[in-house]
């Protein structure tokens, strides 16, 4: 399935607005890691410290740690669809790896954080995470799940995310979202959050969010799911069509919400 087909797939499933007005972003414009300006929207793929994952994924050693999962294919699909469906100006470097403990992280209005259940954040990473949220940045957390997914069972990964967010922004609470939240209707109407996961996970997909003091969402976390896997393997056509379509619509909603609130 090519990019044009993916756009058709998304549009067949729901409505799109004819135009999208993008409002404020508290973070400053994205800048290439290479030092040259990269005007336009750029996804920041957050590189963080992880606990040891390779006992579960030995074939990933050493070049695919948890923060890197589904990179760059998932990031590439999101930015390409944003360009095709909304006309948003995309940076020459559509996605860039940025260290969470670097001051460069504040240049990215949108961070994609994979496998937060494997976080083992340093004090500097925790500090920057809190500062990034307070400055108004938006975070997508994806690809994490119940500990019953592993044998022997591991920690409940939603609790790992909750613990680090509480350290970073103790005044905020992680809350469960339902389909009534505006983020699920920003560009496409997604009225039912039930979906098959791209591989078997014991437990139902859930969406969790972190709000600012005005009630605007600043972080969305897809738990017991792996939307990035749907985006990464969309071209291969080996996932259910209905759920692949929903994953595309959810991803677009997340990015458009982040850029318009």
N, C-alpha and C positions, 0 to 999 in steps of 0.2 A: 504494500500500500504506500503510495507516494504522498507528498505533502498535499497535493490537490485533492486526492481521495480523502485524506484526513479532514480537510476543511469541509468537503461535502458530507462526510460522515457526521461531523459535529452539527452542521446546519440541518441535516435531515431529522435530527433528534429533538430540536428545540428552536425557539426563535432567537434572533440576534437583534440588537439595536442597530440602527443605521449608522449611528455615530456614537462615540464614547468620549465624554469630556473628562480629561485627566486633570485632577486638581493637585493639591500641594503634596510635596514629599519633604519631610523634615531633613532627610539625609541629603548631602550634596551630590552633584552629578557624578556618575560612575567614571572612573579613570582606569585605563588599562594597566595591568600589572607590569607591562613592558615600559611604562613611563610615558607613553604617548596618549594624548586625549582620545577618548572613545565616546563621542557624543551620542545621546540616545539611550534607550533602556538596555541595561545589562544585568543579567542574573549573576549574583555573587554566590558561588558554591563554597560554603563555609568549611574550611579545613580545621578540624578540632582534634584534641587529644582523645583517643579511644582506649578503653580497656581491651584486653586481648580477645580478638574475635576468631583467631585462626584455628582454635580447637573445634569450632563449628563450621568454618569455611576454609579448610586447609588448602584447597585449590586456589584461593584468593591471595595466598601469601606470595610475595610481600607487597605487591603493587596495587591491591584493591582493598584498602582498609574500609571500615564501615562508612566513614564520611564521604567516601568516593563512590559508593554503590550507585549504579546506573548512570554515572558520569562518563562521557558528556552527552550521551544520546538523549536522555530525558530532558536535559536543559536545552538542547538544540531544538527538540520538537516544540517545547513551550514557546521559545522565542520566535520560531518560524511561524507558528500558528498565530501568535499575537500580531505579527507583521501582516500576515495574509488576511486575517479576519477583522482587524481594527485599523490597519494603516499606521499603527504606532511606529515612530522612528526607533529602529533598533541599532544599537551600537555596532561598529565594525567588529569588535570582539563581543559576540552575543552573550557569552557567559565566561566568567573568569573565576579561577580558584583564588580565594582570599582567606588568609589566616584569621581566625577569630581573635587571636591575641595581638593583632596588628592594628594600628590606627587606620589603615586602609579600609577596614571593614565599614567605617562610617561613610564611605563614599558610595555605598550600594544601598539603594532604597528597598531592595528585595533580596533576602537571603534564602537559599535553598539548603536545608540541613537534613541530611540523610542519616538514618539509624541513630536517633537520639538516645535510644535505649542502651547504646554502647558508649555514651559519653563518660569520660573520666577527666573532667575539665580542671584546668589549673586555676589558681586564684586570678590571674590576669584574664583568662578567658571568661570567667564568671563576671568579673568587673566589666569587661567590654560588652558582654551579653546584656547586662543590666543597662549600661549606658546606651547601647544601640536601641533598646526598646524605649527608653525614656526620651530619646531624641526623635522617636516617631518612625523608626524603621519597621518593616514588615518581614515576618519569618514564616516560611512553610517548612514544617517538620513532616517527614514522610518515611515510610519503610521501617516501621517498628511494630512490636506485637507482644502478645502474651508470652510469658516464660514457658508455657506448656508447648510452645512450638518446638522447643529444643529437647533433646534427650541426652543427659538427665535434664529436668526442668531448670530453667534459669530464672532470673529476677523478672518481676512484672515491669516491663519497660516503661509503661506510663508513669510509674512511680519514680523512675530515674529522671524522666523529664520534669515531673512535678518538683522533685527535690532540688534540681539545679535552678529551675525558674524561681523557686522560693528563696534560694541563696542570692540570685541575681536581682530580683525585684520582689522583695518580701511583702510589699504592699499590694501586690496583684494576686489573683486567684485563677487557676486553670479550671475552666468550667466546660461541661459537656454541651455540645450544640445539637440542635435538631434542624430539620429541613425548613423551618420558618425563618431562620436567620437570613438577613439580606445577602450574605456572601454567596449563598446558593442560588441567587436570583439576579446577580449583577449583570450578567450577559446572557446566560441561559437559565431557564427555569429548571432546576433540579428539585423535584418535589418529593422524591423518595431516595433516601440515602442507602438503602439496602442494595448490595451488589455482591457478585461473586468475586473472590480475591484471585489474583493471577496465579497463585499456587495455594495448596491447602493450608489454612491457618485455623487452629482451634479457637473459635470465638468470632463474634460478629464485628464487622467494621464499625468504627466509631469516629466521630470528629469532635475534637476538643479545641477550645479557644482561650486566648488571653486578651482582655480588653484594656483600653486606657481609661483614664478618669472620666471621659465623656461617653464611654460605652462603645467606642469604635474598636473593632478587632485589630490586633497587632500581630497575633500569631495564630495560625491554624495548624492543627496536628491531626493527621490521618492515622489512627491507631488500628491495629489488626488489619492492615492493608499495605499495599505497595503500589501506589499510583505510578511511581517512576518506572516500574516494570512494564506496566501497560504502555507508557509513552515510549520506553526504550525499544520494545518489541513490536510496535504497531505495524511496522513494515512487513513483519513475518507472517502476520495473519493467523497465528496459532492460539490467540486468546478469543473468548466469546465476543462477538460483535457488539452486543448490547452493552456489555460492561466496558469494553474498550471505548465505546462512544461516551459513556458516562464519565470515564476517567479523563477524557479529553475535555468535556464540558466543565468538569470540576476544576481542572487545572486552569482553564481560561478564566473561570469565575474568580479564582483566587488571585491571579495576577491583576485582572482588571479592578477588582475590589481594592487591592493594595495601592494601585495608581490613581484611584478616584476617591479615596477617603483620607 
